[in-house]
């Protein structure tokens, strides 16, 4: 039976690799076209496209991997049924529980990969992606700067003006900077001169201002401050990872806030590994193909159930995010319902006449 287990898993892994390759090419291809369009419009530099795609890849993989494994199980086990190989194995003493044991190694590998992606790798990649895009926005802000013309950042959080500058735009004269903080506080800075500085280690963009004055808040308010300076260095970025406006998906799992959206994000990250595990059980339970039916006979009903599971998850996530479902309850009922369905299908697989 060890030979049979190796045979099934080898067929499964080959099918999984092919399915995942095709689905990733479709998923990533669409985003590449969008980013190339942005590069043509001047939103991103052409050399930044591949790093951006690389940082988006974990997000794609954590969704494509469960789907690919589900399809691979349906195709592999469906072929074993249509070629009567499954009948031979069952007559040799293979039960549903033994089949589950044979497939457990591959299934655990898939679930462990989705867990690592969902809880750790994807949030970190999202954070680094936001930082990189912020830095590119900052560089673009300097790039579009024209003497005597106000330049506005893409997210509207900063306006930069210089009355004059050198040809390489590294030295500015009569500089004006307006920015809005995460607390909606206005900061206005005037300086006699300024220069652009790029940190060699982090690649962060800085504006070093000299001989100026900085106004924080609105005149007349208790929080209003006026500060004169000889040299002021500030990082020029649309948003940073420490900014409270950073998307929840870019926060570490341990740092998610105790709010309805934060709870919804936490449940979503926990749900993806469960989704991968339960959908694999569903695929095994749905893999039996009726006599004289093709190996693809189980694909359509299998896809319908898989997509139903995914869309119910999305709906459940939206309800938690809006506070309509308690964060304590979260998305557990969805997983419990489909786990019961998977158990029912596995019993049917063991006792086809029941």
C-alpha positions in Angstrom: 0.0 0.0 0.0 3.0 2.4 0.4 3.5 2.1 -3.3 -0.2 3.1 -3.9 0.2 6.0 -1.5 3.3 7.3 -3.3 1.6 6.8 -6.7 -1.5 8.8 -5.7 0.6 11.6 -4.1 2.9 11.8 -7.1 0.0 12.2 -9.5 -1.6 14.7 -7.1 1.6 16.9 -6.8 2.0 16.9 -10.6 -1.6 18.0 -11.1 -1.3 20.6 -8.3 1.9 22.1 -9.9 0.3 22.4 -13.3 -3.0 23.8 -12.0 -1.3 26.3 -9.8 1.0 27.5 -12.6 -1.9 28.2 -14.9 -4.0 29.9 -12.2 -1.0 32.1 -11.1 -0.3 33.1 -14.6 -3.9 34.2 -15.0 -4.0 36.0 -11.7 -0.6 37.7 -11.9 -1.0 38.5 -15.6 -3.9 40.7 -15.0 -2.1 42.7 -12.4 1.1 43.0 -14.6 -1.0 44.6 -17.3 -2.4 47.1 -14.8 1.0 48.0 -13.4 2.5 48.3 -16.9 -0.3 50.8 -17.7 0.6 52.7 -14.5 4.2 52.7 -15.6 3.3 54.2 -19.0 1.3 56.9 -17.2 4.3 57.7 -15.1 2.8 56.3 -11.8 5.7 53.8 -11.4 9.1 53.4 -12.8 9.4 50.5 -15.2 12.1 48.8 -13.1 9.8 48.8 -10.1 7.2 46.6 -11.7 8.9 43.2 -10.9 9.6 44.1 -7.2 5.9 45.2 -6.8 4.7 41.9 -8.4 7.0 40.0 -6.1 5.6 41.7 -3.0 2.0 41.0 -4.3 2.8 37.3 -5.0 2.2 36.0 -1.5 -1.3 37.5 -1.5 -2.1 35.7 -4.8 -0.5 32.4 -3.7 -2.5 32.2 -0.4 -5.7 32.3 -2.4 -4.6 30.3 -5.5 -3.0 27.5 -3.5 -6.2 26.2 -1.8 -8.1 26.5 -5.1 -5.4 24.7 -7.0 -5.2 21.9 -4.4 -9.0 21.5 -4.5 -9.0 21.1 -8.3 -6.0 18.8 -8.2 -7.7 16.5 -5.8 -10.9 16.4 -7.9 -8.9 15.7 -11.1 -6.5 13.1 -9.6 -9.1 11.1 -7.6 -11.6 11.5 -10.4 -9.2 9.9 -12.8 -8.6 7.0 -10.4 -12.4 6.4 -10.3 -12.9 6.5 -14.0 -10.0 4.2 -14.7 -11.3 1.8 -12.1 -8.0 2.1 -10.2 -9.9 3.2 -7.1 -12.0 0.1 -7.2 -8.9 -2.1 -7.3 -7.5 -0.2 -4.3 -10.7 -0.5 -2.3 -10.9 -4.2 -3.0 -7.3 -4.5 -1.8 -8.4 -3.1 1.6 -8.1 0.7 1.1 -10.8 2.5 3.2 -11.7 6.2 3.1 -9.8 6.7 6.4 -6.7 5.2 4.9 -7.0 7.3 1.8 -7.2 10.4 4.1 -4.1 9.2 5.8 -2.2 8.7 2.5 -3.2 12.3 1.5 -2.5 13.8 4.9 1.1 14.6 4.2 0.4 16.7 1.1 -2.7 18.3 2.7 -0.7 19.3 5.8 2.0 20.8 3.6 -0.6 22.9 1.7 -2.3 24.0 4.9 1.0 24.9 6.6 2.0 26.9 3.6 -1.3 28.8 3.6 -0.9 29.4 7.3 2.5 30.9 7.0 1.4 33.1 4.1 -1.8 34.3 5.7 -0.4 35.0 9.2 3.1 36.2 8.5 4.4 36.4 5.0 1.6 38.3 3.3 1.2 41.0 6.0 4.9 41.6 5.9 4.9 41.8 2.1 1.9 44.1 2.1 3.8 46.4 4.6 6.9 46.5 2.5 4.8 47.1 -0.6 3.1 50.1 1.0 6.5 51.5 2.0 7.9 51.0 -1.5 4.9 52.7 -3.1 5.2 55.6 -0.6 8.8 56.0 -1.6 8.0 55.9 -5.3 5.3 58.5 -4.6 7.9 60.7 -2.9 10.3 60.3 -5.8 7.6 61.1 -8.2 6.7 64.2 -6.2 10.3 65.5 -6.7 10.3 64.3 -10.4 7.2 66.4 -11.3 8.4 69.5 -9.4 8.6 72.6 -11.7 9.8 76.0 -10.5 6.8 78.2 -9.5 4.3 75.3 -9.8 2.7 73.5 -6.9 3.3 69.7 -7.0 0.8 67.5 -5.2 1.4 63.9 -4.0 -0.9 61.2 -5.4 -2.8 60.7 -2.1 -3.2 64.4 -1.5 -1.4 64.4 1.8 1.5 66.7 0.7 2.0 69.8 -1.5 5.5 70.9 -2.5 6.5 74.2 -4.1 9.9 75.8 -5.0 10.5 79.1 -6.6 13.7 77.9 -8.1 15.9 74.8 -8.4 19.0 73.4 -10.0 18.7 71.3 -13.2 19.0 68.0 -11.3 16.3 69.2 -8.8 18.5 68.4 -5.9 18.8 72.0 -4.7 15.6 74.1 -4.1 15.2 77.8 -3.4 12.3 79.4 -1.5 10.6 76.2 -0.6 7.0 75.7 0.6 5.7 72.4 2.0 2.2 71.7 3.2 1.2 68.3 4.6 -1.7 66.7 6.5 -1.0 64.3 9.4 -3.0 61.2 10.4 -4.8 63.4 13.0 -5.9 65.8 10.2 -3.5 68.5 11.5 -2.1 70.9 8.9 1.7 71.5 8.9 3.1 74.3 6.8 6.8 74.9 6.3 8.6 77.8 4.6 12.4 77.6 4.0 15.0 79.7 2.2 16.4 76.6 0.6 16.3 72.8 0.6 17.8 69.8 -0.9 16.8 66.3 -1.7 18.5 63.5 0.1 18.2 59.7 -0.4 19.3 57.3 2.3 21.7 54.8 0.8 20.6 51.9 3.1 16.8 52.3 3.1 16.2 54.2 -0.1 14.0 56.6 1.8 13.6 60.1 0.4 14.3 63.1 2.6 13.9 66.8 2.2 16.5 68.8 4.2 15.4 72.4 4.7 17.5 75.3 5.9 16.6 78.7 7.4 12.9 78.5 7.8 9.8 78.4 9.9 7.3 75.6 10.6 3.6 76.1 11.5 1.7 73.2 13.1 -2.1 73.4 13.5 -4.4 76.3 12.8 -3.9 79.9 14.1 -6.0 80.6 17.2 -6.2 77.0 18.3 -4.5 75.8 21.6 -2.4 73.3 19.7 -1.0 75.8 17.2 2.8 75.9 17.2 5.4 78.0 15.4 8.9 76.7 15.2 11.9 78.4 13.6 14.8 76.3 12.5 18.2 76.5 10.9 18.1 72.9 9.5 15.1 70.6 9.3 15.2 67.1 7.8 12.0 65.3 7.2 11.1 62.1 5.4 9.0 62.6 2.2 6.6 59.7 1.9 2.9 59.5 1.4 2.4 57.0 4.1 4.6 54.8 6.3 4.0 51.4 8.0 3.7 53.2 11.3 0.9 55.5 10.0 -2.5 54.6 11.6 -4.0 54.8 8.1 -2.0 51.9 7.0 -4.3 49.2 5.6 -5.1 46.4 8.1 -3.8 43.8 5.7 -0.3 45.3 6.1 -0.3 45.1 9.9 1.3 42.1 11.7 -1.3 39.7 13.0 -0.3 40.4 16.6 -0.8 44.1 16.0 -4.3 44.0 14.6 -6.6 46.5 16.5 -9.5 45.3 18.7 -12.1 46.9 16.5 -14.7 45.4 14.2 -12.5 45.7 11.1 -9.5 44.5 13.0 -11.4 41.4 14.2 -12.6 40.8 10.7 -9.1 40.9 9.4 -7.9 38.5 12.2 -10.7 36.0 11.4 -9.9 36.2 7.7 -6.3 35.3 8.2 -7.3 32.4 10.5 -9.9 31.4 8.0 -7.6 30.8 5.0 -5.8 27.8 6.5 -9.2 26.3 7.7 -10.5 27.0 4.2 -7.6 25.1 2.7 -8.1 22.1 5.1 -11.9 21.8 4.9 -12.0 22.3 1.1 -9.5 19.5 0.7 -11.9 17.2 2.7 -14.7 18.4 0.5 -12.8 17.6 -2.6 -12.0 14.0 -1.4 -15.7 13.5 -0.5 -16.8 14.9 -3.9 -14.2 13.0 -6.0 -16.3 9.9 -6.8 -17.3 9.9 -10.4 -20.5 8.1 -11.5 -20.1 5.0 -13.7 -19.4 5.7 -17.4 -18.9 9.4 -16.6 -15.7 11.3 -17.6 -13.0 12.3 -15.2 -14.3 15.9 -15.2 -17.8 15.0 -14.1 -17.1 16.1 -10.6 -15.5 19.4 -11.5 -18.7 21.5 -12.1 -20.5 20.5 -8.8 -17.2 20.6 -7.0 -16.5 24.2 -8.2 -20.1 25.2 -7.3 -19.5 24.1 -3.7 -16.0 25.5 -3.5 -17.2 28.9 -4.7 -20.2 28.8 -2.4 -17.8 28.3 0.5 -15.6 31.2 -0.6 -18.4 33.6 -1.2 -20.1 32.7 2.2 -16.7 33.5 3.8 -16.6 36.9 2.1 -20.1 37.6 3.2 -19.4 36.5 6.8 -16.2 38.7 6.8 -18.2 41.7 5.7 -20.7 41.2 8.5 -18.0 41.0 11.1 -16.3 44.0 9.6 -19.5 46.1 9.9 -20.0 44.9 13.5 -23.2 43.0 12.5 -21.7 39.7 13.7 -19.8 39.6 17.0 -16.0 39.3 16.8 -16.3 36.4 19.2 -18.5 34.4 16.8 -16.6 35.6 13.8 -16.4 33.2 10.9 -16.5 30.0 12.9 -20.1 29.1 11.9 -19.2 29.2 8.2 -16.4 26.7 8.7 -18.5 24.5 11.0 -21.2 24.3 8.4 -18.9 23.3 5.5 -17.0 20.9 7.8 -20.3 19.1 8.5 -20.9 19.0 4.7 -17.4 17.5 4.2 -18.0 14.9 6.8 -21.3 13.9 5.2 -19.6 13.6 1.8 -16.9 11.4 3.3 -19.4 9.1 4.8 -21.1 8.8 1.5 -17.7 8.0 0.0 -17.3 5.2 2.5 -20.9 3.9 2.2 -22.0 4.8 -1.4 -25.4 3.1 -0.9 -26.3 5.2 2.2 
